[in-house]
Amino acid sequence: MLDWIPAWGSTALIAMATTIVTGRYISPLLEVRNRRFQTKMQAQEKITAAALSVLSATQKLQTVQMPDGVTDTLRTALTEERARWRKQLDEATSHLADHAQEFVFTFRGPNSIRGMRYCGTVRMVWISDRTDEAKLRHLLELTAHFHTLFLGSRWRLLALGRAMRELDRRFEELEEEGRPPLPESRPAPAVEA
């Protein structure tokens, strides 16, 4: 050590250098990482809220049916409630379709693609010309598997694997169901020479 620096001086210089380096170089990196993490968590919360809205509105629409022999007041109230749930379902599916790109940022790997497919598929199912019963059934199945895969416990590996396979299978079934039939092939006309 240098003789002109007292014993406590080297400790003070090391502490000052550490503070300067940390404040100048490390703190900004940690702040950027913190903002990125907060953005990721906020996107995940929005997607989760929209998926849970789809799940709850679908279950309400499936469960609450118009009973026979009800009064006009109750019929009007139930009709208004069902219309409100339909609007909630429409808003949730459109939010998922409009913000599907956030899945790439929120989840990594093949699950981000599954999440994006879920967002697009639930919207397409909702606006399709299927019957209301079929729409609600498809939405409930898709969202239940989505919920298990993305929002469920990470420790339940068997349930996660099953949800992943079922979600992929449902995507394939819905895509096959939505494709127009292939035209029948006709033999080429014979060319006379």
Secondary structure, 3 states (H helix, E strand, C coil): CCCCCCHHHHHHHHHHHHHHHHHHHHHHHHHHHHHHHHHHHHHHHHHHHHHHHHHHHHHHHHHCCCCCCCCHHHHHHHHHHHHHHHHHHHHHHHHHHHCCCHHHHHCCCHHHHHHHHHHHHHHHHHHCCCCHHHHHHHHHHHHHHHHHHHHCCCCCHHHHHHHHHHHHHHHHHHHHHHCCCCCCCCCCCCCCC
